[in-house]
Amino acid sequence: MLAKHKLARINELAKKAKTSGLSAEEAFEQAKLRREYIQAFRKAMTDMLHTVTVIDPNGNDVTPKKLKESQRRRFH
């Protein structure tokens, strides 16, 4: 995930945007940090999904074919 100081800065800029507004430099920094956060979130979610196996009530593996193929490519 994103470093704690970067998350703190995102929150700081969001609060400032609501109260007094941001300068052009701060708005650029905020946009950059948000892109980094979204990228880190998506990577973490993708990594988590690559560990998922779907099992039906009968104990059969019903993991979608697309996910199985993606897992194979990722781990081999």
trRosetta pair geometry for C-beta under 8 A, 3 or more apart (Angstrom, degrees):
i j d omega theta_ij theta_ji phi_ij phi_ji
1 40 5.5 96 -146 153 40 126
1 41 7.7 42 -126 -80 82 57
1 44 6.2 18 -77 -64 75 147
2 6 4.8 -102 166 83 110 127
2 7 5.5 132 98 -54 114 90
2 36 6.2 102 -110 127 121 102
2 37 5.2 -40 -37 -104 152 70
2 40 4.8 167 -51 43 82 166
3 6 4.6 89 65 5 86 105
3 7 7.2 -156 95 -5 44 85
4 7 5.7 -55 -149 37 35 111
4 8 6.2 37 153 -21 68 105
5 8 5.5 -49 -146 36 33 115
5 9 6.4 37 152 -22 64 104
6 9 5.5 -51 -148 34 34 112
6 10 6.5 40 151 -22 64 100
6 33 5.9 -176 -174 -143 95 107
6 36 6.8 -73 175 100 146 138
6 37 7.5 -174 133 -70 115 91
7 10 5.6 -47 -150 31 34 114
7 11 6.5 30 153 -14 64 105
7 37 7.4 107 -97 -105 74 118
8 11 5.8 -58 -152 39 32 110
8 12 6.2 36 149 -24 66 108
9 12 5.4 -51 -143 36 33 116
9 13 6.3 31 158 -16 66 105
9 29 7.6 -82 156 149 123 117
9 33 6.1 -138 99 -115 109 159
10 13 6.1 -60 -150 39 27 107
10 14 6.3 28 152 -21 64 109
10 30 7.0 110 -131 -140 62 72
10 33 4.9 -161 -82 133 92 132
10 34 6.7 123 -131 -73 116 67
10 37 6.4 44 -85 -51 158 145
11 14 5.6 -53 -145 35 32 113
11 15 6.4 33 156 -19 65 104
12 15 6.0 -56 -152 35 28 110
12 16 6.4 24 152 -15 63 109
13 16 5.6 -55 -144 40 33 111
13 17 6.2 41 154 -27 66 104
13 22 6.5 38 -165 -100 91 130
13 26 6.0 178 -132 178 108 100
13 29 6.8 -158 -95 97 151 102
13 30 4.3 -167 143 -92 148 107
13 33 7.3 134 26 45 148 145
14 17 5.6 -49 -147 30 30 115
14 18 6.8 27 154 -16 61 105
14 30 7.4 136 -62 -141 62 124
15 18 5.9 -59 -156 35 32 109
15 19 6.3 11 156 -6 67 113
16 19 6.0 -67 -141 46 32 100
16 20 5.9 -44 -169 48 73 91
16 21 7.5 -51 147 70 78 17
16 22 6.1 93 111 -81 107 80
16 26 7.1 -72 99 171 139 149
17 21 6.5 32 -142 -129 46 29
17 22 5.0 -18 -94 -30 82 109
17 27 7.9 101 -102 -97 113 79
17 30 7.1 64 -55 -106 132 167
22 26 3.9 -135 -166 96 101 117
22 27 4.5 134 109 -59 129 79
22 30 6.4 -53 -134 -12 167 139
23 26 4.7 93 49 9 75 104
23 27 7.0 -138 92 -7 37 87
24 27 5.7 -53 -146 36 30 112
24 28 6.4 32 153 -19 63 105
25 28 5.7 -54 -151 36 31 112
25 29 6.3 31 151 -18 65 106
26 29 5.5 -52 -145 38 34 113
26 30 6.2 38 153 -23 66 104
27 30 5.6 -50 -146 34 31 114
27 31 6.5 32 154 -19 63 104
28 31 5.9 -54 -150 36 30 110
28 32 6.4 30 152 -19 64 107
29 32 5.7 -56 -148 37 31 112
29 33 6.2 28 156 -17 66 108
30 33 5.9 -56 -145 39 29 109
30 34 6.2 30 155 -20 64 108
31 34 5.8 -55 -147 36 29 112
31 35 6.5 32 153 -21 63 104
32 35 5.8 -54 -152 33 30 111
32 36 6.6 30 151 -18 64 105
33 36 5.6 -52 -150 36 35 113
33 37 6.3 37 151 -22 66 105
34 37 5.5 -51 -147 35 34 114
34 38 6.3 32 156 -17 66 104
35 38 5.9 -55 -147 38 30 109
35 39 6.2 32 154 -19 64 108
36 39 5.7 -57 -148 38 29 112
36 40 6.3 27 155 -17 65 108
37 40 5.9 -57 -148 38 29 109
37 41 6.2 30 154 -21 65 108
38 41 5.6 -53 -144 36 31 113
38 42 6.3 31 157 -19 65 106
39 42 6.0 -55 -147 36 28 109
39 43 6.5 28 155 -18 63 107
40 43 5.8 -55 -148 36 31 111
40 44 6.4 30 154 -18 65 107
41 44 5.8 -57 -150 37 30 110
41 45 6.3 27 154 -18 65 108
42 45 5.7 -55 -145 38 31 111
42 46 6.2 32 156 -19 66 107
43 46 5.8 -55 -146 37 30 111
43 47 6.2 31 155 -19 64 107
44 47 5.7 -54 -147 37 29 112
44 48 6.3 31 153 -20 63 107
45 48 5.7 -54 -149 36 31 112
45 49 6.3 30 154 -19 65 106
46 49 5.8 -54 -146 36 31 110
46 50 6.6 34 154 -23 62 104
47 50 5.9 -55 -154 30 31 113
47 51 7.4 23 150 -15 60 104
48 51 6.1 -65 -165 32 37 108
48 52 7.3 47 143 -38 66 101
49 52 5.4 -40 -156 7 46 122
49 67 6.9 -111 160 -136 101 113
50 67 8.0 -169 -107 -169 46 86
50 70 6.8 -114 -105 122 90 100
50 71 5.3 149 -155 -105 77 79
50 74 5.3 -60 -141 78 141 164
50 75 7.5 154 171 -41 119 104
52 63 7.2 152 117 -123 80 112
52 67 7.0 -53 78 178 104 144
53 61 6.2 -51 -178 -134 107 100
53 63 5.3 -67 -146 -64 57 129
54 61 7.2 101 75 -164 59 56
54 62 5.1 -71 108 78 104 76
54 63 4.6 145 30 -86 88 57
54 64 7.1 52 19 -14 141 68
54 67 8.0 86 -5 66 111 152
55 59 6.1 -13 -176 -143 114 34
55 60 6.8 151 -154 72 66 33
55 61 6.1 -39 -98 -97 70 48
55 62 6.9 123 -126 21 19 84
56 59 7.3 -50 71 19 68 18
56 60 5.0 -4 38 56 109 89
56 62 4.8 63 -38 -10 102 134
63 67 5.4 -109 171 82 97 121
63 68 5.3 115 110 -60 116 97
64 67 4.6 85 68 8 90 105
64 68 7.0 -160 95 -7 46 86
65 68 5.6 -55 -148 37 33 113
65 69 6.3 33 156 -19 67 106
66 69 5.9 -55 -150 36 29 111
66 70 6.4 29 152 -18 63 108
67 70 5.6 -55 -147 38 33 112
67 71 6.2 35 153 -21 66 105
68 71 5.7 -54 -148 36 30 112
68 72 6.4 34 153 -21 64 105
69 72 5.7 -52 -149 34 32 114
69 73 6.4 30 154 -17 65 105
70 73 5.8 -53 -147 37 31 110
70 74 6.2 29 155 -20 64 111
71 74 5.7 -60 -145 38 29 111
71 75 6.1 -3 168 5 67 115
72 75 6.7 -74 -137 49 21 89
72 76 5.6 -17 178 12 63 124
73 76 6.9 -72 -123 49 15 89
